[in-house]
Amino acid sequence: MERTIGFTWWVLLLFLMGTSSLQGGGQTLLDRGVLMIRTFPPEAELYLEKERLFPVEQGAEWKKYLIPKGFQVITLEAPGYKEKKLFLDITSSLEIEEKLERTQSKLKLVGETPTGRWPKAVLFHPSQPTLLVTLLGGSGIDRISFPSLTLRENIRLEASEQDFTGFVEFCLFPRRGEIWVSQMLTNEVHILELKTLKKLGTIGVQGVWPKVICTDRNERYAYVSNWESRSITVIDAESRRVIQVIPLSGIPRGMAISRDGILYVCLYEGGTIEVIDTKTYRRIKTLPFGPGAKRHIVLDEEKELAYVSDMATGEVTKVSLRTNQPLATLWVGSNPNTLALSRGGRYLFVSIRGRNNPKDYTLKGPEFGKIVVIDTETFKIVDWTWGRNQPTGLALSPDDRYLAFTDFLDDNLEVYDISELLD
């Protein structure tokens, strides 16, 4: 992103420094360009060859450097992190953001790749070398080659002339050979063939702003949480008909269904969890875990546990499915989003957006987000890595070897090898 440096600033700098050389090399001010950089960690230092560069101006987040014009190789270094080389073409001014990888982390970066606008959820295709990404600001989903991350194809799902956006979440139906995708701005879910990703049909959910989709173990029914209408839509997966709309006491977001047909619904408004019997479509009870904004829930039925993220409190809670009581709560950071549980339930991965911009959450905030790893036995954070601007969607590969997540405000996808952690 280019930034124009004002004439007044240049005149002042020329007056103060004349035409003397800056930071060695015998070059004049006119031979230098301006590099604006935000780094995570913030204490990262810049080097040109072996010479450390010092900022001419520094704010809470951004630093300003004068760099020789032309192609330059800049090295970023910070204690406890791997150094990173930036290959930059310095002209008049350049603005960049960068992060470093922790030397002690067992999460190893495989690569990053651009996506369409506002990537939300991510899914590893269960039988193809492909990653799928929903686009909240796009006309469908992205299909990205994996692990190369070199090819990206946009699959258009919206058929109307108005070209609505708003694609939110995936739900996999492996027995049926289908993938379902929610589109909140049209109040629909789209059904894709698993092998070809060809669109098979669309269902109106009879609710407003559908978000999460989940299904029972036999894939007979689909359950859709509707944000604005505060309801759950029940769809017969075979006939693709809506058979029930269940009213709720608050705004629903994340859901999970147990093997015996108990549906757990996270309420973003109020921070409670509603428990629904899918045989009768009636609320059994409300788990009073508020106040807060419950966002996502995953189940470990072998251990009779659930894990829940809360965006308002910044916490993840371990819950007993036997007693419906919280067993432990851990603060993980500002705005935790999606959860992913490793096979066997040993590690819980959490995408954390970081602090919001005080003006609008759709603007970049004061910090990058993170991915943290919780040991579910000790319920402590045992590893983490920086994301970029608002890590949101999160998924584990079917073999538990890779982790993928979306950076919502950067239109970016990142993939990490986590096999060292799980070995």
N, C-alpha and C positions, 0 to 999 in steps of 0.2 A: 504494500500500500504506500503510494507516494505521498509525501507531505511537503508543501511549499513553505520554505523558511522566509519570513517576512523581510523586506528591505531594511527596515529599521534595525532589526537584529544584526544584520550583516554590517551595517554602517557602524554600529556600536562596537562590534568585535574588531573591525578594522581599525577603529580609533584607538582601542585599548592595546591592540597587539601589533599594529602596523603591518608591515609585510614580512615580519620575522618568521622563521621556520617554527613549526609546531611539532612537538614530540619527535624531534630529530629528523634526519633524512634530508634536510636542507630544502624542503618544499615550503611554498608559501601557502597562505590561507586559501588563495584561489585554486590551489591544486587539491584542496580537500573537499570531500563531501560530508554530509551529516548523516550519521547512523543513529536512529532512535531505536532502542532495544529494551524489551521487558523480558526478564529471565526468571526461571524457577529452577533452583532456588534463587532468591533475589540477590544473594551475595556473590553470584558467579562473576568472575573476572574475565576480561577480554585481552587476548594477546595477538599481536601481529608479528609473525615469525616468533622470536623469543622475547620481544619487547612488550611489556605490559602497557595497555592503553588506559588512560584515566579519563573519566567523563568530564566534559566542560560544564555540564549541568546535570543535576540529579533530583528527581522527585521521589514520591513515595513508591512508585511502581516503575517509572521509566527512567532511563539514563540516556544522555546525549553525548555522542562521541564525534570527533573530527577524524575522518579516515581518508587516506590517500585515494584519489579517484582511480577508477579502473577496476579490473578484476583483482580481488583480494581474498586470501584465505585467512579467516579469523578463527582463533581457537577460544572456546569457552571452557573455563576450569573452575571447580569449586571443591573444597575438601569433602571427601566421602562420595564423590560423583565421578563418573567416567567423563573424560574430556570429549568435547565435540567440536568438529571442524565445520565452519560455515563458509560456503563458497559464494561470495557476494560480488555483484557488479555494482560498484559505487559510482553513481553519477552525481546528481545534485543532492538528493536526500532519499533516505530509505527507512522504512519503519518495519520492524520484525518482532516476533515473539518466539522464544525458544525455551526448551526444557532439557534438563540433563537426566541421565539414568543413574540411579544409586548403585554404587559398586557392590554393596552387600545384599542387594535384592536378588531373590531367586526368580523374579519375573523378568524375562529377557525379551526385549523388543525385537519383533520380527520385521515390522514395517508399518508404514502409514500410507494412506491413499485418500485423495479427495472423494467426496460423495456429492449427491445432489443437495438441495437446500434443506437445512434443518433436519439432519438425520436423527431419527428417534430410536426405534428398536433395531436390534441386529439378531440374525439367526444363522447358525451353521446348517447348511443343507445336510440332511442325514445320510445321503448316499452319493453326493456329487461334490467335487472340489470347488465349492461355491459358498460365498457369504451373501446373505440377503439383508437389505436395509430399508426400513420404511422411511418415507420423506414427509415430514409434516409440512414442508413448504414446497413440495414437488407434486408431480402428477401421477405418482405411483411408487414403485420400489426400485432400488438399484440391485443389480446382480453383479458381484465382484469376484473375479477369479481368486482362488486360494490354493496354496499359500503365496503365489507370486504377487497378488494384488496389482497386476499390471493391466487387466482388462476390466472395464466397467460398462455395463449396459443398463439403460433405464427401461423398465417395463411399465408401460403406461396402463393404468387401471381405470382412470376416470374417463368415462365415455361421453359425458355431457359437453355441450358446446361452451359452457361457462368455465370449464377447466378448473373445477374445484380442487383444492389441495387437502391437507389434513389427514394423511395416512399415519396411523399411530402404532399398532401392535400386531404381532403375528400370533397364530396358534397352529401348532402342528397336529395333523390328524394322520399318523403314519398308516394305520390300518385301512383307512379310507383312501389313502394316497392323495391327500389334499393338504393345502395350506390355506388358512383363512387370514384375512387382513382387514382390520377395522379402518374406516374412514369417517372421522367425526363430523366433518363439515357437511356431509351428505346424509348422515345417519344411516350408514350402510356397512355391511361387511361383504368383502369380495372373496370368492372361492377360486383357488388356483389348483391346477393339477400338479402334483408333487414332482413328477418326472420332467415335465416340459415347461412348467410355470404358465401354461396357457390358462386364460381365464375361463372358468366353467359357469360362473353365475354370480349374481349379486342379490343380497337379501336386505330389505329395509327392516330395521330393528324395532320400529315402533317406539323408539326412545330418542333422546337428544344427546348428541356428542358421545357416541360409543367409544370406549377406550380399550379395556382389557377383554380378551376372549379366553375362556378355558373350557375344557371338556372332561367328561367322566372317563374312566379307564376303558370302557367299551366303545367310546366315541359315538354314543347314541344321541347325546344332546350337546349343544353348545350354550354357554352362558356368557352374556355380554354385559359389562358394566357401563351404564349411561350416566355421564357426568352431570349434565344440565337437568335432565328429567329425574335424577335421583332414583334410578330403578335398575333392575336386572332383567334383561330379556332372555327368555329360554327358547331355543330353536331346536326343532327336530332336525338332526343332521341329514337324515335320509330324504325326507320330503322337502327340506329347506323352508319349512313354515314356522312362523312364530306361534308358539303354543301357550305362552304365559308371559306376563310382565309383572314382576314382583316389585312393589314400592318399598323404598328404604327410608330411614330416618335422617339420612345425610348424603353427601356427595360420595359416590363410590369410585374407587380406583382399582387397586390390585385385588386379585381373587386367587383362591386355590381350592380345589375340591379333593376330598379324601376318598379313599377306596370304597368306603361304605356310603358315599353320597352326601356327605356334609360339606356345605359350601361356606367358606370363610371369606368375608368381604371387608376390605379395608375402607374405612370412611375417612376421606381426606378432610371433611368438615367434622370437627368434634374429636377426631382421633380415636374413635372406638372401633371395634370389630363386630360385625353382625354375623351370627351363625344361623344358617338357613338349612332346613331339611329339604332336599331336592325331591323327595317323594311326595311331600305335601305342599311345597312352595311356601312354607310358613317359617317365620323367624323363631328359632328355638330359644335364643338368648342373645344378649348384647354383652360383649366383654368390655368392661369399663376401663380401657387403657388410656383414656384421654386425660387432660386436653392435649391436642396435637394435630397432626395431619398425616395419618397413616397412608403410606404410598404403595408398598409392595409386600407380598407375603409368599414364602415358600415353605413347603412341608417336608419333614423327614419322618415318615410314618413308621419306619423300622424302629426309631428311637422315641416315637411318640412326641415329637417336637415340631414347633413352628418358629420361623424367624420373620420379624416384621420390621420394616424401616419406617421412620417418622421424619418427614421433612421439616416440621416445625421445631422439633426438639433436637434434631441432629443425632438421634439415637437409633440403635438397633436393639430389639428385645427378643430374648429367647423365651418361648412360651411352652408350657406343658399341655399337650393335647389331651392328656388324661384328666387333669384338674382344671384346665383353662385358666391357669394362673401364670403370671410372669415369673421366670426363674432367675433371670439376670438381664441387666440393661447396660449397654455400653455406648458412650458418646463417641461417634466416629468422625464428625466434621459437619460443616454447614451444608444442609440440603442433600442428605443421602437419598438416592433414587432406587435403582434396580438392584436386586439380589440374585445371586447364582450359587447353588450349592453343589459341591463336588460329589461324585459318586462315593457312597459310603458315608457321606455327611460330615467328613472331618473338617473341611474348610468352607467358609462362607465368604464370597466375594461381594463387595459393595461398591457401586459407582457413586461418587460424591461430587455434586456440581460445584461446590464452593460458594462463597458469599455472593449474593446477588448484587447487581448494580442498583444503587438506591433509587434511581429514576425508573428503571424498567428491567425486568429479568431477561428480556430479549436483547439487552445491551451487555457487552462484556463487563464482567465484574472485576473486583480488585485483585483476584487471584485465580490461578488455574485450579481445576478440581483434582481429585485423586481417585485411585482405585486402592482399596484396602482389603487385606485378607485377615479374616478372623478365624482363630482356632476355636472350633465350637466346643471343645472339651474344657479348655481353660477360659474361654470367652474373652480372649485378649487379642489385640492386633499383633500379628506376627510378621507381616510384610506389607509393603505399599509401594506405589509408584505414582508419579505425577501423570495426570491426563493433560488436556488442554482446556479450552473454554467450555465448561459445562459437560463433563462426561455424563452420559445419560443411559442409553441402551447398553446392555451387558449380556454376554452369552459365553458359555463354555462349549468347546467342540465335543462331539459324541464320545471321543476317546479320552476326554479330560486333559488333553495335552496342550490345548491352546485356549486363550482368552481373547475375546474381541469386545471392543466398546466403541461407541460413537461419541464424538465431541460436537455437541449440538450446535453451538454458535460458530464453530470453525468449519462446518461442512466437511468433517474429517472422520476417518475410521482408523483405529489402531488395533494391532494384533500383537499379543505377547505369547511366548512359549513359557508355560508354567510347569513343564514336566519335572524340572529340578525340585520344585516345591512339593510335588505329589509323589515323588519316588520314595 
